[in-house]
């Protein structure tokens, strides 16, 4: 089979047929040291990033003194900034390499997290200190995320692509599980700032580990040579050929990533709306442990993402996206009747299961589409809808919270979630309408 024929087939399709699920996992867990060092940072920063994000709205409102609306905008700009910086951050990770990009990110994250936690005591400079911290945190995470995905492609056997990316996604969520299990106890004894200081300490540990263990020798030794060869071939392309090869020149690719915008707003509500919903609409005994409910999501992701990816690795990406987004969108209506413990738990479980079905397959599709040495850039470009979801949701979530579930006064959480559910349903409907068009494109990749 010629190289041209191989490139016309779905990436890795011929190789995956030769491997059983067991063999895929055996190859993956026997992967290089560099792969697992990438995942060490992935795991640790999963703890630190979400340990801060899950409490950020409460910290900014309670410790810094912002209103509901101001808090929603601040957190939305931060999370939107993460994805915005991924656009350029992908190029940074491609230019410096995975190892140095991770170290640079961790240094910047440390500075940003320090400024953020110190902002309430900064006096007249409180606002400036907070915004500086949020800016640096967003910038660093925007470089870190593409570097992690570039590391998976660079340091793993291409035969295990589907499971490799699902493991990366699952390990990040394993970090969230660990954080949500202990966060309430730290918060009770030391407050929200106490949790943040623990996350800062973890950042220091990760930086030291990356600098001491992930050396240039390890990076050069464990890099998969096949990608290096492809990268040299890619240099021969003219500038016009490179521009035409960009995914944004492909109408189907643009449709594919932007149709996910409505359902992605639900992910933004997990940290913009859910904390206030649990604390304001449920008894104090439940509100004081709301991190545990958020922890159900990553726990389900850890268990089901690798399993679903393994059993559906040959299934159509579009089909998996339709199923997963439908589950995520429809489960929002479980919250419409009003706050109840069983509906909250059911919602989190089913929403998470929907995420497990489609999340890592989308990331795999984008990374697989990218030529060698360009994974970071492609991952950043594909994050535009996620940026829009995070950047825009916060501009109305604060008003919705103040109107439907105010701190004082009557509450109507059901109507709020009904609106959010209808918005999310636009994604699976759009994917269903464009399914044949999209599947034709996938087959031609």
C-alpha positions in Angstrom: 0.0 0.0 0.0 1.4 3.4 -1.0 1.9 6.3 1.4 -0.8 8.2 -0.5 -3.3 5.4 0.0 -2.5 5.2 3.7 -3.0 9.0 4.1 -6.4 8.7 2.5 -7.7 6.3 5.1 -8.9 7.2 8.6 -5.8 7.7 10.7 -4.7 4.5 12.3 -7.6 2.4 11.0 -5.5 -0.3 9.5 -3.4 -0.7 12.6 -6.2 -0.7 15.1 -7.8 -3.6 13.3 -4.7 -5.7 14.1 -4.9 -4.9 17.8 -7.3 -6.2 20.5 -8.4 -4.0 23.3 -6.1 -5.9 25.6 -3.1 -5.3 23.3 -4.0 -1.6 23.0 -3.8 -1.2 26.8 -0.7 -3.3 27.0 1.2 -1.1 24.5 -0.1 2.0 26.2 1.0 1.1 29.7 4.3 0.0 28.4 4.8 3.5 26.9 7.8 5.7 27.3 8.9 7.5 30.4 8.3 10.8 28.7 4.6 9.9 28.2 4.1 9.2 31.9 6.0 12.4 32.9 3.6 14.3 30.7 0.7 12.6 32.5 2.3 13.4 35.8 1.9 17.1 35.1 -1.6 16.4 33.6 -2.6 14.6 36.8 -1.2 17.2 39.2 -2.4 20.2 37.3 -5.8 18.6 37.1 -5.9 18.7 40.9 -4.6 22.3 41.1 -6.6 23.9 38.2 -9.9 22.4 39.1 -9.3 22.8 42.8 -9.1 26.5 42.2 -11.8 26.7 39.5 -14.4 24.9 41.6 -14.1 27.5 44.3 -13.2 30.5 42.2 -16.7 32.0 42.1 -17.1 31.7 45.8 -13.6 33.1 46.4 -14.1 36.2 44.2 -17.6 36.9 45.6 -16.8 36.2 49.3 -13.2 37.1 49.8 -12.6 39.7 47.1 -16.1 41.2 47.4 -17.5 41.1 43.8 -21.3 40.9 43.1 -22.9 37.9 41.4 -22.8 39.6 38.0 -19.2 40.8 38.5 -18.1 37.4 39.6 -19.7 35.7 36.6 -17.9 38.0 34.3 -14.5 37.6 36.0 -14.6 33.8 36.0 -15.9 33.8 32.4 -13.1 36.0 31.2 -10.6 33.8 33.0 -11.9 30.5 31.6 -12.4 32.1 28.2 -8.9 33.5 28.4 -7.6 30.0 28.9 -9.0 28.9 25.6 -8.1 32.2 23.9 -4.4 31.7 24.9 -4.5 28.2 23.6 -4.6 29.6 20.1 -1.1 31.1 20.5 -0.2 28.6 23.2 -0.3 25.8 20.7 2.3 27.5 18.6 4.5 28.1 21.7 4.4 24.4 22.6 5.3 23.5 19.0 8.2 25.9 19.0 9.8 25.2 22.4 8.9 21.5 22.5 6.7 19.7 25.1 9.3 19.6 27.9 10.2 23.3 28.0 6.6 24.3 27.3 5.5 22.4 30.4 8.2 24.1 32.6 7.4 27.5 31.3 3.7 27.0 32.0 4.3 25.8 35.6 6.5 28.8 36.4 3.8 31.2 35.1 1.0 29.3 36.9 2.9 29.6 40.2 3.2 33.4 39.8 -0.5 33.7 38.8 -1.8 31.5 41.6 0.2 33.4 44.2 -1.1 36.8 43.0 -4.7 35.5 43.0 -4.6 34.1 46.6 -2.9 37.3 47.9 -5.3 39.7 46.2 -7.9 40.1 49.1 -5.1 41.5 51.3 -3.7 43.8 48.6 -5.7 46.8 49.8 -6.3 49.4 47.1 -4.5 47.1 44.6 -6.9 44.2 45.3 -8.6 44.3 41.9 -5.3 44.8 40.0 -3.7 41.9 41.8 -6.6 39.6 41.2 -6.8 40.4 37.5 -3.1 40.0 37.1 -3.2 36.6 38.7 -6.2 35.5 36.6 -4.4 36.7 33.5 -1.2 34.8 34.2 -3.1 31.7 35.1 -5.1 31.8 31.9 -1.9 32.4 29.8 -0.1 29.5 31.4 -2.9 27.1 31.1 -3.4 28.1 27.5 0.2 26.9 26.8 0.0 23.9 29.1 -3.1 22.2 27.5 -1.8 22.0 23.9 1.5 20.8 25.2 -0.1 17.9 26.9 -1.9 16.7 23.8 1.3 17.3 21.7 3.1 15.1 24.2 0.6 12.2 23.8 1.1 12.2 20.0 4.9 12.7 20.3 5.6 10.0 22.9 3.2 7.2 22.2 2.8 4.5 19.6 0.4 5.7 16.9 -1.5 2.5 17.0 -2.9 3.4 20.4 -4.1 6.9 19.5 -7.7 6.5 20.6 -6.9 5.0 24.0 -3.9 7.3 24.5 -6.0 10.4 24.3 -8.7 8.9 26.4 -6.2 8.0 29.1 -4.9 11.6 29.1 -8.4 12.9 29.5 -9.2 10.3 32.2 -6.0 11.0 34.2 -6.8 14.7 34.3 -10.2 13.8 35.7 -8.6 11.5 38.2 -6.8 14.5 39.5 -10.2 16.2 39.9 -11.5 13.2 41.8 -8.6 13.4 44.2 -9.1 17.2 44.7 -12.9 17.1 45.3 -12.5 14.3 47.9 -10.3 16.3 50.2 -11.3 19.9 49.3 -14.2 20.2 51.7 -12.1 19.2 54.7 -9.4 21.7 53.8 -12.0 24.4 53.2 -13.7 23.7 56.6 -10.4 24.0 58.5 -8.6 26.7 56.5 -11.2 28.3 54.3 -11.1 28.7 50.5 -7.7 30.4 50.6 -6.4 27.4 52.5 -7.4 25.1 49.5 -5.7 27.5 47.2 -2.4 27.5 49.1 -2.4 23.7 48.9 -2.8 24.0 45.1 0.1 26.4 45.0 2.3 24.0 46.9 1.4 21.2 44.5 2.4 23.5 41.6 5.8 23.9 43.2 6.1 20.1 43.4 5.1 19.6 39.8 7.6 22.3 38.6 10.5 20.6 40.5 9.5 17.1 39.2 9.3 18.3 35.6 12.7 20.1 35.8 14.5 17.2 37.5 12.9 14.2 35.8 11.8 15.3 32.4 15.3 16.0 30.9 16.3 16.7 27.3 17.8 13.3 27.2 14.5 11.7 28.1 12.7 13.8 25.6 15.0 13.0 22.7 15.2 9.3 23.6 11.4 8.7 23.8 10.2 10.8 20.9 8.6 8.6 18.3 10.8 8.8 15.2 7.9 8.4 12.7 6.6 11.8 13.6 10.0 13.3 13.2 10.2 12.0 9.7 6.8 13.3 8.8 7.7 16.7 10.2 10.7 16.9 7.9 8.5 16.1 4.9 6.0 18.8 6.0 8.7 21.4 5.6 8.7 20.9 1.9 5.1 22.3 1.6 4.8 25.8 0.2 3.1 28.5 2.2 -0.1 28.3 0.1 -0.2 24.5 0.6 0.2 25.0 4.4 -2.6 27.5 4.4 -4.9 25.2 2.5 -4.1 22.4 4.9 -5.3 24.4 7.9 -8.6 22.9 9.3 -10.3 26.3 9.2 -10.2 26.1 5.4 -12.5 23.1 5.7 -16.2 24.0 5.9 -17.1 20.6 7.5 -14.4 21.1 10.2 -15.7 24.5 11.0 -19.3 23.2 11.2 -18.2 20.3 13.4 -16.5 22.4 16.1 -18.9 25.2 16.1 -22.1 23.1 16.4 -20.7 22.0 19.8 -21.0 25.5 21.2 -24.5 25.2 22.6 -23.8 21.9 24.5 -20.5 23.3 25.7 -22.3 26.0 27.6 -23.4 23.3 30.0 -19.8 22.6 30.9 -19.3 26.3 31.7 -22.3 26.1 34.0 -20.6 23.4 36.0 -18.4 26.0 37.6 -20.4 29.2 36.9 -23.8 28.1 38.1 -23.7 24.8 39.9 -21.8 26.0 43.0 -24.4 28.7 43.7 -27.3 26.4 42.8 -26.2 23.7 45.3 -25.3 26.2 48.1 -28.4 28.4 47.7 -31.1 25.8 46.8 -30.1 22.9 49.1 -29.7 22.5 52.9 -26.5 23.6 54.5 -25.4 20.0 55.0 -25.5 19.4 51.3 -24.0 22.8 50.3 -21.0 22.3 52.6 -20.1 19.2 50.6 -20.9 20.4 47.1 -17.4 19.5 45.8 -18.4 15.9 46.3 -21.2 16.3 43.8 -18.8 17.9 41.3 -16.4 15.1 42.0 -18.9 12.5 40.6 -18.3 13.9 37.1 -14.5 13.2 37.0 -14.9 9.9 38.7 -17.3 8.7 36.0 -14.9 10.1 33.3 -12.0 8.2 34.8 -13.9 5.0 34.6 -15.8 5.2 31.4 -13.7 7.3 29.0 -11.1 4.7 28.4 -13.6 1.9 28.4 -16.0 3.6 25.9 -13.0 4.7 23.7 -11.7 1.1 23.7 -15.0 -0.5 22.7 -16.0 2.2 20.2 -12.6 3.0 18.7 -13.8 1.9 15.2 -17.2 3.7 15.5 -18.0 6.9 13.6 -16.8 10.0 15.5 -20.0 11.8 14.3 -22.2 9.0 15.7 -20.5 9.1 19.0 -20.8 12.9 19.1 -24.6 12.7 18.4 -25.2 10.1 21.2 -23.0 11.9 23.7 -24.3 15.4 23.2 -27.9 14.2 23.2 -27.4 12.5 26.6 -25.6 15.6 28.1 -28.3 18.0 26.8 -31.4 16.0 27.7 -30.3 15.2 31.3 -30.4 19.0 32.1 -34.2 18.7 32.1 -33.9 16.4 35.1 -33.3 19.6 37.2 -36.5 21.4 35.9 -38.9 20.0 38.6 -36.9 21.7 41.3 -34.0 21.0 43.7 -33.9 17.5 45.1 -30.9 15.4 46.1 -31.8 12.5 43.9 -32.2 14.7 40.8 -28.9 16.5 41.4 -27.0 13.1 41.7 -28.9 11.7 38.7 -28.1 14.8 36.6 -24.4 14.8 37.4 -24.1 11.0 36.7 -25.9 11.1 33.3 -24.4 14.4 32.2 -20.9 12.9 32.9 -21.7 9.7 31.0 -22.7 11.8 28.0 -19.4 13.7 28.3 -17.5 10.3 28.5 -19.1 9.2 25.2 -17.9 12.1 23.0 -15.3 14.3 24.7 -12.0 12.4 24.1 -13.1 11.3 20.6 -13.4 14.9 19.5 -9.9 15.7 20.8 -8.5 12.6 19.1 -10.1 13.6 15.8 -8.5 17.1 15.9 -5.1 15.7 17.0 -5.2 13.0 14.3 -6.0 15.6 11.7 -3.0 17.7 12.6 0.4 17.1 10.8 3.4 16.2 12.9 4.7 19.1 15.0 1.4 21.0 14.6 -0.8 19.3 17.2 -0.5 22.1 19.7 -1.6 24.7 17.1 -4.5 22.6 15.9 -5.7 21.9 19.4 -5.7 25.6 20.0 -7.7 26.4 16.9 -10.2 23.7 17.7 -10.8 25.4 21.0 -12.5 28.5 19.6 -16.1 27.3 20.3 -15.0 26.3 23.9 -13.6 29.8 24.2 -16.8 31.3 23.0 -18.9 29.2 25.4 -16.8 30.1 28.4 -16.4 33.7 27.5 -20.1 34.4 26.8 -21.8 32.1 29.4 -20.5 34.2 32.3 -22.0 37.4 30.9 -25.5 36.0 31.4 -25.1 33.4 34.1 -24.6 35.9 36.8 -27.9 37.7 35.8 -29.7 34.4 35.7 -28.4 33.4 39.1 -29.4 36.8 40.6 -32.9 36.5 39.0 -33.8 32.8 39.5 -31.8 31.8 42.5 -30.9 35.0 44.4 -29.1 34.8 47.7 -32.2 36.1 49.4 -35.7 35.8 48.2 -37.9 33.2 46.2 -36.1 30.8 43.9 -37.1 29.3 40.6 -34.1 27.1 39.6 -36.3 24.9 37.4 -36.9 27.6 34.8 -33.3 28.5 34.7 -32.2 24.9 33.9 -35.0 24.6 31.3 -33.5 27.5 29.4 -30.1 26.0 29.6 -31.4 22.6 28.4 -33.1 24.0 25.3 -29.9 25.9 24.4 -27.8 22.7 24.7 -30.2 20.7 22.5 -29.2 22.7 19.5 -25.9 20.7 19.3 -27.3 17.2 18.8 -30.0 18.6 16.5 -27.4 20.3 14.4 -25.2 17.2 14.3 -28.2 15.0 13.2 -29.0 17.4 10.4 -25.4 17.5 9.1 -24.6 13.8 9.9 -24.3 12.5 6.3 -22.2 15.5 5.3 -19.9 15.1 8.3 -19.5 11.3 8.0 -18.5 11.7 4.4 -15.7 14.0 5.5 -14.5 11.7 8.2 -14.3 8.8 5.8 -12.1 10.9 3.6 -9.6 11.8 6.3 
